[in-house]
Amino acid sequence: MKKLLALVLVLVLSAAVFAGCQKPAEPDNPSDGAVEIAFVTDVGQLMDKSFNQGTWEGCQQYAQANNKTTKYFQPTNGENATDADRVAAMEAAVTAGAKIVVAAGFMQAGALATVAEKNPDVKFVFIDGWALTDANKNVLNNVAGIAYQEEQAGYLAGYAVVMDGYTKLGFMGGGGGTNPACCRYGYGYVQGAEAAAAVKGVDIEMNYSWQYGETFSASPELQTMAAGWYNDGTQIIFSCGGSMFASITAAASANDGKVVGVDVDQSSQSTTVVTSAMKGLSASVVWAISKFYDGKWDDIGGKNTSLGANDNAVGLPTETWSITGWTVDEYKALFEQIKAGTVVVSPDYPEDMATYNGTHVKVTVQ
């Protein structure tokens, strides 16, 4: 099952065909007629140059290549959307004729379980999610949970920036510390920095915060905090949360700082971006939708699928490589070690990163 996915994903990752490498297409959202493939957005903007956009572009890619119709649905109330708002968006998608609904973000779980139970003939792809059950705790076989081993991408990014000479790092994450994907990214980033620091024999200081990322949105408060970090000596911040990117890159631009992007290659969006911790959103969405149309839904329906290095589903962009202290060949060698299991990255992040006790990395939670 995973061989085809790995082929698709490796082409996407190695060629950096993510949205961040091209000018984002304008949303194509037909309002009339039946819709076969629907996308229900997470919080934040649709064209966020990150999580929502990467997922939506996967829906578009499959639809355009296979003469299908697609449409996105955004829950009302924006960053303050409730489960009722999400249910309404999903039900609107089903009413519009959707045969398969792609829902992005861990906050969709409750609404998705409700709508999937009521609509057993409709298939649902839960991106950054897991297998769901109905009210009686029976597995919903019409829901496919697709998750990623973000800790591996975070590890590679942390390793890369320390090898490039950065010793004062920052991490600003979305979801308020409750989003498993962002938590895995962040903990992987710390582990990668720790490993590279051991190789170089240096000590690393890292500021770490979820304070202004609960809604994954840009804000003046977030930009002010990032600017304060840069002014106090932080050299590079991992911007891990959708539209938060705008505030963090603005602070970096104004303070001669650097940024690590997330989910897609964000280097084309700001000259401050050194590298990006990526996952194959678009390619894995295409793959999951293909399972439905190819009559192979049972491969993923009612199951948890976790995609990582062994599927070429996470990594750093090499086509836009700007790191001078570490080569692409060295990166590829480390990537192969992760695939082989000789380098193991733990996904089991501490509930409180203030408890992290590394040898070379000192984490300060703010």
N, C-alpha and C positions, 0 to 999 in steps of 0.2 A: 504493500500500500504506500509506504513512505518513499520508495525509490522514485516514483514519478514526481511526488512533491519535492523531493530533494533536488531533482533536476531543474524543476521550475524555479525553486527558490535560489539555487546557486546562480542561475542566470541573472535573476533579479539583483541579488546581493553583489555579485562580482562585477556586473556591468553598471551598478548604481542607477538602476532605472526607476528608483523611487521618485515620488513626487518632488522631493526636495531638489532633484537634479534638473528639473524642467520647470518652465513656467506653469503654474497650476491651471488646469482647464476650468473654464467657467462652468458652474453647476448646470447640468442638463436635467431638469425636473419636470417632465410632462405632467400636465394637470388633467388631461382628458384621456379616456380610454382605459382599458384594463392594464394593470401593472403586474408582471410576473415576479420580478425580483425587487424586494423592498429593503431599504436600509433605514433603521431607526437609530438616530445619532445618540451619542453620549452627550454629557454636558459640554459646554464650550461651543465654539463656532464649527460649522461644517467644514469650511476650508481653513482649518487651523494649521496647515502645513505640518501636521503631525498625525495623531491617532485617528480622529474622525476622517480626515482627508484620505489617509492611506487606506482605510477600510472602504470608504465610498468609492475610491478609484478602482478597487478590486471588483466591486459590483458593476461599475461602468465597463471595465475591461471585459468581463465575461459577457455582459449584455451586448456590447458592440460587436464582439467576435462571433456571437452565436445568434444574432438577430432577435434578441429578447428585449423587452421593455423593462426599465428600472426607474425607481423614484425614491427619493429620501423623504423621511418623515421626522420632524423634530418635535419632541415633547414641548408643550407650552410651558411658560414660566421660566425658560432658560435655565440658569444655574440654580434656580430654586424649584426645579421640577420635582414633583412628587411621584410616587408609584402610580397614583391615579392618572397623572399626566402621561406617564410612560405607557400604561395600559391603553389609554385613549389613542396614542400614536400607533401602537401595534394593531389595535382593532381597526383603525383607519386603513392601515396597510392591508389587512386581511380583507376588509370590505372592498378595497380597490382591486382585489383579485389576486393578490400575491400568493404564489405557490411556495415561495421560500422567502423568509424574512431574516435578514442579518441584523443582529442587535449588538452594539458595541458598548463595552464598559461593564465593570462588575456591579454597578448600581442597578443594572437592568434585571437582576436575578428574580426579585419578587414579582415584578410585572410580567416577566417572561414566563414564569411558571404558571401564572394565572391564565394568560392568553393561550399558551401552548396546550394546557389541559382542555380548554374550551374548543380548541381547533385542532383535533388530532390529525386531520388530513393536510395541514399546512406544516412545512418543515421550518425549523428555526436554527440559525447558526449563532451561537453565543460566543462572540470574540472577547478574549480576556476572561472567559468564563469556565464553566464546569457543567457536568451532567446535573440535571434537575429532576425533582420528583413532584408528583401531584399531592393533593391534600391527604391522600392515604399512604404517602411515602413510597408509591410505586414509581419506578424510573420512567421518565417521559422520553420515549424512544424517538419522538419527533424533534428533540433538541440535541444538537451536537455542541459539546463544550470544547472550544479551541483556546488553549493557553500557550504561553511561551516561556522559555527558560531565560527570562530577562536577566537573571543574575549572571549568566555567561556573557551577555553583551555588556553589562555594567562592568564586569571584571576586565574585559578587554579594553574598555575605555579608560578605566582607572590605571591599568597597567601602562597603557600607551602614554597618558599625559605625564606620569611620573618618569617614564623612560625618556620623555622629551624634556625633562628638566624642571617641571613644575613641582614645588614642594608645599605650597599653600593652596589647598583645594577647598571647594565648596560644593554642597549638594542641596538643591532646593526641590522638594518633591510635591507632587499633586496628590489630592485625595485626603489630605489631613493626616496622613500616616495610617489610613485604613485601607488603602488600595494595595492589594497584594502585588500587583505588577510593579508599581512604583517602589514598593518596599524591597522587592527582589532586585530591581535595578540598583537601588541605593546600596544595598548590602554587598552586591557584587562589585560595585565601584570601590567600596572600602577594601574588599578582599584583593582586588587587582592592584590597588595602590600599595597595600601591604606587601604583596609578593614582589612588585617592582622595586619598592624601597629596600627590601632585603637584598636584592641583586645589586643595587647601587650603593648600599651601605649608607642610606640617608634617612632622616626622620621627616615625617609628613604631619602637617597640621591640617585638619579638615573641619570646617564649619558645616553643620548639618541641620536642616530645618524643614518642617512641614507647615510653618506658621501661617503663610499667606497662600497656600496652595490647595485649600479644601475644594474649591470649585474649578481648579485647573485654569483659572482666568488671569489675564493681565490685570494689574491694579497699581495705582500710585504707591500704595503701601509696600507692595512687593518690590517695585523698582527702587524705592528708598532704602529698603533693607539690603538689596543686592549692592547698591551703590556704597552703602556703609561698609559692607564686607570688602569690596574692592579698595576703598579708601584705607581700610585697616590692614591691607597687605594681601588679601586673597587674590590669587592670580587667575584662577579659572573656576567656573561654577558649572556643575552638571545641572542643566535646566530640564527637569524630569516631570513635565506636566502640560502638554498641549499648549494652550495660548499663553501660559506663563512665560513662554519663550520671548514674547514681545517685550515684556518688562525687563527681563534679565539681559537680553541683548542691548536694550537701550541703556541700561546701567553700565554694561561692559563698554559700549562705544564711548560713553562720556567719561570713562575712568581708565581707559587703556587696559581693559580686562579682556579675558577670553572666556569662551563658552563651549561646553560639550552639549550637542544636540541629542534628541531622543526620537525613537521610533522609526524615523526616516532620515535620510541624509539632508541635514538642514544647512549645509555649507553655502548653498546658493542664496539663502535668505539673509545672511549677515556675514560680513568679513571677520566677525569676532569668533566664528565657529571653527574650532581646531579639528574636531572629529565628532561623530555621532554614534551613540549606542543604538543599533537598529534591530528591528525584527521584521520579518517578511509579511507584513499585513496584507498588502494587495495580492501577493502571490498565493497566500494561504486562503484568502477569501475566494479567489478564483478556483482553487483546488477543492474547497468545501462545496461550493455551488456545483462544480462538475460532478461530485459524488452523487448529488441528487439527480441531475439530468442524465447521468450515465447509468442510472439504476443501481448504484452501489451505496445508497444511503446507509445501509446496515453496517458499513465499515466504520461509520462515525456516529450514527444516531444512538442516543442514550449512553454515550461514552465520553470519557475525558481524553482528549488528545493534547499532549504537551510536546511542543516543537522546540528544538534547540540546535546545538552545533551539529549533532549527528544528522539533522535534516537540512543543514545549511540554512536554517531559519533565523539565525541571529548573527550579528557580526558588526564590523566597522566598514565604512566605505573605502575602497582602495583606489577608485578612479579619481577621487578628489583628495588624495593623500597629501597632507601638508606637514606632517610630523617629521622633524629632522633628526631627532635623537633615537629613532627606532625605525627600521625599514619594513617595507611591505613583506619581504621574505621572512623576516623575523616574526612579524604578525602571523603570517600563514603557518609558521612552524608552531607557534603557541596555540593557534586554532586547532591544529591537528592533534596536539597533546590533549586538549580538552575533549575532542572527539574520541580519542583513544582511551580516555579515562586516567591518563597519567597525571593530568592536572584536574583536580576536582574542585568545583565551585559550589559552595553550599547555598541552597535556596532557603535555608531555615534562619531567617533574619530574627534578631532579638526584638522583643516587643518594645524595648526602649534602647535606642542606640547609645544612650549615655552609659549603658553597662558594658559597651564594647571595650575590651582591654587588649589592644594590639601591641606588638613589640615595636613597630616603627610608625604606626599611625595613631595620632591622638585625635579623637573625635570630640568636638564641642557642640552639644545640641543647643540650639537656640529657638 
